[in-house]
Amino acid sequence: MSARKTCCGCGYLATQCVCPWLPSLATSLQVVVLQDPKEAEHAKNTVNLLKLALPSVRCLNAHDGDAIATFIRSIDVQRWRLIFPTQEAQAVEMQSASVMSTIDGVILLDATWRKAKKCYWSHESLQSLQAWNFACPPESEYVIRKSPDTNALSTLEACAYIVEQVTGDDMQALRNFMTSAQTWQWRHQPLHHRQK
């Protein structure tokens, strides 16, 4: 029973506690994550770590069209960006400082590529937002889960990068937290999990 106790600080199992690596970070940029429910259940998902390190991050169920539409109606869509590679998406690296200064927040999709595309096309309200993509993101340090795209970033890494681009805040501590926490947790996973 004791092995199943959870840490009151991070919420993970006591044997997988990540509190020793938890940084104290903040940003003025509002971040909303639309998360597929299956991703929320995935042991290797980075959003739980992201919310620990940046408590201001808000998550919405990617299947809840009403909640997404209500949220979009509550914001000034001219001052928000969807981080998603639509055909009309502009590279964040090409944006001027004057444009960056007008941005209140960003929306990230946390799902497999197939489900992220489905989420985008299923919610008309998302299509009202101007989209940004990444032209030259840093190399991913997220190595415990394979991606079909070698240039793909985890949601945590995408958040770190967009915060840095928009605000200039240094988010390397967020990446370091992800690497340290997941390396520690993966060592404590059953061997058959690590072999998958």
C-alpha positions in Angstrom: 0.0 0.0 0.0 2.8 2.4 0.9 4.2 2.1 -2.7 0.9 3.5 -4.0 1.0 6.7 -1.9 1.0 9.9 -3.9 3.1 13.0 -3.2 1.1 15.9 -1.9 3.3 18.3 -3.8 3.3 17.0 -7.3 0.5 14.4 -7.3 2.6 11.6 -8.7 3.2 8.4 -6.9 5.7 8.9 -4.0 8.2 6.6 -5.8 8.0 8.9 -8.9 7.9 12.3 -7.1 9.4 15.1 -9.2 9.4 17.8 -6.6 13.2 17.9 -6.3 13.5 19.1 -9.9 10.5 21.4 -9.9 11.5 25.0 -11.0 9.8 28.2 -10.0 8.7 29.8 -13.3 6.2 32.4 -14.4 5.3 34.2 -17.6 3.0 37.0 -18.6 1.9 35.0 -21.7 -1.4 33.2 -21.2 -1.2 29.6 -22.3 -4.2 27.3 -22.9 -3.8 23.7 -23.8 -6.5 21.8 -25.7 -5.8 18.2 -24.5 -7.2 15.0 -26.0 -8.5 12.9 -23.1 -6.3 9.9 -24.2 -3.2 12.1 -23.9 -4.2 13.1 -20.4 -4.1 9.4 -19.4 -0.7 8.7 -21.1 2.1 8.0 -18.6 4.6 9.9 -20.8 2.5 13.0 -21.4 4.3 16.3 -20.6 1.3 18.5 -19.8 1.2 17.4 -16.2 4.8 18.4 -15.8 4.0 21.7 -17.6 1.2 22.6 -15.2 3.4 21.9 -12.2 6.1 24.2 -13.5 3.8 26.9 -14.9 0.6 26.8 -12.8 -1.0 29.5 -14.9 -1.4 27.1 -17.8 -5.0 26.2 -18.4 -6.2 22.9 -19.9 -9.5 22.3 -21.8 -10.8 19.0 -23.1 -10.2 18.9 -26.8 -13.5 17.1 -27.3 -15.6 19.7 -25.5 -16.7 22.0 -28.3 -18.9 24.1 -26.1 -16.1 24.9 -23.6 -13.7 25.7 -26.5 -16.3 27.9 -28.2 -17.1 29.7 -24.9 -13.4 30.3 -24.3 -12.8 31.7 -27.8 -15.7 34.1 -27.4 -14.2 35.3 -24.1 -10.9 36.5 -25.7 -9.9 39.1 -28.2 -8.9 36.7 -31.1 -6.7 39.4 -32.6 -4.4 39.2 -29.5 -4.2 35.4 -29.4 -2.5 32.8 -31.6 -3.1 29.1 -32.3 0.2 27.2 -32.4 -0.6 24.8 -35.3 0.8 24.4 -38.8 -2.2 25.3 -40.9 -1.7 26.2 -44.6 -2.0 29.9 -43.7 0.2 29.7 -40.6 3.0 32.2 -40.2 6.4 31.4 -38.7 6.7 32.7 -35.2 10.4 33.5 -35.8 9.4 36.0 -38.5 7.2 38.1 -36.3 8.3 41.6 -35.3 8.7 42.9 -31.8 5.7 45.2 -32.3 3.5 42.2 -33.2 4.8 40.2 -30.2 3.9 43.0 -27.9 0.2 42.7 -28.8 -0.1 39.0 -28.0 -2.0 38.1 -24.8 -2.0 34.4 -25.2 -1.5 31.2 -27.2 -3.4 28.0 -27.7 -1.6 24.6 -28.0 -3.0 21.3 -29.1 -2.0 18.2 -27.0 -2.8 15.2 -29.1 -1.4 12.9 -31.7 -1.0 14.5 -35.1 -4.1 12.8 -36.5 -6.2 13.8 -33.5 -4.8 17.4 -33.5 -5.9 17.8 -37.1 -9.3 16.4 -36.3 -9.6 18.8 -33.3 -8.8 21.8 -35.5 -11.3 20.9 -38.2 -14.0 19.9 -35.7 -14.1 23.3 -33.9 -14.9 26.2 -36.2 -14.1 28.6 -33.4 -10.4 27.6 -33.6 -10.3 28.5 -37.2 -11.1 32.1 -36.4 -7.6 32.4 -34.8 -4.5 33.3 -36.7 -2.1 30.4 -36.6 1.6 30.3 -36.0 4.1 27.5 -36.7 7.7 26.9 -35.9 10.2 27.4 -38.7 13.4 26.5 -36.8 12.5 25.1 -33.4 15.3 23.7 -31.1 16.0 20.0 -31.2 13.6 18.0 -29.0 15.0 16.6 -25.8 11.9 14.5 -25.3 13.3 11.1 -26.1 11.2 8.6 -24.2 8.3 8.7 -26.6 8.7 8.4 -30.4 7.2 10.8 -32.9 6.7 10.3 -36.6 8.1 13.8 -37.2 11.8 14.2 -36.2 11.3 17.9 -35.8 8.3 17.6 -33.5 8.4 19.0 -30.0 6.5 17.8 -27.0 3.7 20.1 -25.7 5.9 21.2 -22.9 8.8 22.0 -25.3 6.4 23.8 -27.6 5.2 25.9 -24.7 8.7 26.7 -23.6 9.7 27.8 -27.2 6.6 30.0 -27.8 7.0 31.7 -24.5 10.6 32.5 -25.3 9.7 33.8 -28.7 6.9 36.0 -27.6 8.1 37.3 -24.2 11.9 36.7 -24.3 11.7 34.8 -21.0 14.2 32.0 -20.6 12.4 28.7 -20.3 15.4 26.3 -20.4 14.6 25.4 -16.7 11.3 24.1 -18.0 13.0 21.8 -20.5 15.5 20.7 -17.8 12.7 19.9 -15.5 11.0 17.7 -18.1 14.3 15.8 -18.9 15.1 15.2 -15.2 11.6 14.3 -14.1 10.9 11.9 -16.9 14.3 10.2 -16.7 13.7 9.6 -13.0 10.1 8.4 -13.5 11.0 6.1 -16.4 13.6 4.4 -14.2 10.8 3.5 -11.8 8.5 2.1 -14.5 8.1 -1.7 -14.7 10.5 -3.1 -17.3 7.7 -4.2 -19.7 6.5 -0.5 -19.8 10.0 0.7 -20.7 10.3 -1.9 -23.5 7.1 -0.7 -25.3 
